Amino acid sequence: MADQPRRPRTLGDARTEAEAAFKRATAKVAEAPPKQNVIPGIKEQVTLRIDQDVLAYFQDGGPGWQDRINDALRKAAGK
């Protein structure tokens, strides 16, 4: 089979058509999953890197420092 010359592709060539169809199918941008409704009062555990001085500021206020950070972030977000 190596002795056979490669035939040139034409617009009607099945391989060209298949490649074009594959390119069209894979070139689409994936849609983002729909946002879930946020239920007020439900908290989600996350990992956050905060500068030590900022963390110390909130922890110096005693218990409830995580709530104070949450309130500060909510205010910064305009909510």
C-alpha positions as CSV (number, residue, x, y, z in Angstrom):
1,M,0.0,0.0,0.0
2,A,3.0,2.3,0.5
3,D,3.6,2.2,-3.3
4,Q,0.3,3.8,-4.1
5,P,0.4,7.5,-4.6
6,R,-1.8,9.6,-2.4
7,R,-4.6,11.1,-4.3
8,P,-5.3,14.8,-3.8
9,R,-8.2,15.8,-1.7
10,T,-11.1,17.4,-3.4
11,L,-14.1,19.4,-2.0
12,G,-16.3,16.4,-2.5
13,D,-13.8,14.0,-0.7
14,A,-15.4,12.2,2.2
15,R,-12.4,12.7,4.4
16,T,-12.5,16.5,3.8
17,E,-16.2,16.6,4.5
18,A,-15.7,14.5,7.7
19,E,-12.9,16.8,8.9
20,A,-15.0,19.9,8.2
21,A,-18.0,18.4,10.1
22,F,-15.7,17.5,13.0
23,K,-14.3,21.0,13.1
24,R,-17.7,22.6,13.1
25,A,-18.8,20.3,15.9
26,T,-15.8,20.9,18.1
27,A,-15.4,24.6,17.5
28,K,-18.6,25.4,19.5
29,V,-18.1,27.2,22.8
30,A,-19.4,25.2,25.8
31,E,-22.2,26.8,27.6
32,A,-21.7,27.6,31.3
33,P,-23.9,25.5,33.6
34,P,-26.9,27.4,34.9
35,K,-26.4,29.3,38.1
36,Q,-28.1,27.8,41.1
37,N,-30.3,30.0,43.2
38,V,-28.5,31.1,46.3
39,I,-30.4,30.4,49.5
40,P,-30.0,33.2,52.0
41,G,-28.3,32.1,55.2
42,I,-26.6,29.0,53.8
43,K,-22.8,29.1,54.1
44,E,-20.3,27.3,52.0
45,Q,-16.9,26.2,53.2
46,V,-14.0,27.5,51.2
47,T,-10.3,27.9,51.5
48,L,-9.0,31.5,51.4
49,R,-5.5,32.9,51.6
50,I,-5.6,36.1,53.7
51,D,-2.6,38.2,54.8
52,Q,-1.6,37.5,58.4
53,D,-2.2,41.1,59.6
54,V,-5.7,41.1,58.1
55,L,-6.5,37.8,59.8
56,A,-5.1,39.0,63.1
57,Y,-7.2,42.2,62.9
58,F,-10.4,40.2,62.7
59,Q,-9.4,37.5,65.2
60,D,-8.4,40.2,67.8
61,G,-12.1,41.0,68.0
62,G,-12.7,37.6,69.6
63,P,-15.2,34.9,68.6
64,G,-17.3,35.7,65.5
65,W,-14.3,36.7,63.4
66,Q,-15.4,34.7,60.4
67,D,-18.8,36.4,60.5
68,R,-17.0,39.8,60.6
69,I,-14.9,38.8,57.6
70,N,-18.0,37.7,55.8
71,D,-19.7,41.0,56.6
72,A,-16.7,43.0,55.3
73,L,-16.6,41.0,52.1
74,R,-20.4,41.4,51.6
75,K,-20.0,45.2,52.1
76,A,-17.1,45.2,49.6
77,A,-19.2,43.3,47.1
78,G,-22.0,46.0,47.5
79,K,-24.5,43.6,48.9
